[in-house]
Structures are given as C-alpha cells and as structure tokens.
C-alpha cells in the first residue's frame, strides 16, 4: 500500500473499459475545488479551474480511442455537503471527458453484495481498491487479480449500475 498509484499507466494499458465504484459520502474535504465551493465560489468559475483540465483531457483521450469510462456512486440521503459539491462539479470534472456517471441512494443498495472499499477496475480484470481515512483523505491502495475478487467487483459494479440514476436525472436536493 505504500506505492504511489499511477492511474495514468493503468488507463494507458486498458483496451475496453474502466469502471469506478465510489462508496463514501466524503473525499478529501480539503481539496481546492471543494474549499472554493464551500466559500461560495460559483460552480461555473470552479469548473474553469486548471486542476480539472488534466483529468478531463486524459479521460477524453482514452474515450476517443474507444475505452468506456463508467463511474457509479453509492450515496447517503440526505446527501452530504461533499456529495452536493461532487454532483455540481460532475459535468465539468467527469462528463466533459466522456465519463458516464450514475448515482444510487444507499437504501437501494442494501441487498447488493459490495466490496468494503472503493475500486477501479480495468477491462473487467485487474481491480485496484482505493482506501481513505475516516476523514476522506487518501490512505493507500491495493491491486488484485484474484478471480474471485474480479468476479465480485464486476458483479457489484453492474448491480449498482443497473439500479443507479443517470447524472442528468439525479437531484441531490
């Protein structure tokens, strides 16, 4: 878990699809965009911040070469301030690059078998679990190519995706 996660390299090796399952209600509350949003900076201003551009450009490059990016977020309702911010920034931070994003209220996931942490999965194979502290700060990662883990993550993501609401139709009010 001490090694640095390099998503750029993993994305470059991916041929068909990347999925990302998020299970937390807060992530790194000291992030630049979140702090600005909390201070009342308008989202149209935040969406033009340079910190978003490298991510959007990288994802767009992979989408343009045929890689599908799907992100599903399992969230509590009423939503946390962080999720409210995340929903507001999604068009500029995710959709602009070609990611598909869906939201699933936690009660609708109660009967699903889900892993204990967020993960990225590449071509329905390699899984990268992402760990955070209780405050949402990064706490490492772990890779797995175990067939049972791969099967669990594919199944979990697809089950969430099937029930989740498309970003354009989800209102975090």
Secondary structure, DSSP 4 states (H G I P E B T S, - for coil): --SPP-HHHHHHH-SSEEEEEE--S---TT-HHHHHHHTT--HHHHTT-HHHHHHHHHHHHHHHTT-EEEEEEEE-SSPPHHHHHHHHHHHHHTGGGT-EEEEEEGGGGTTS---SSEEEEETTS-EEEEEE-TTS-EEEEEEE--HHHHHHHHHHHHHHHHHSEEGGG----
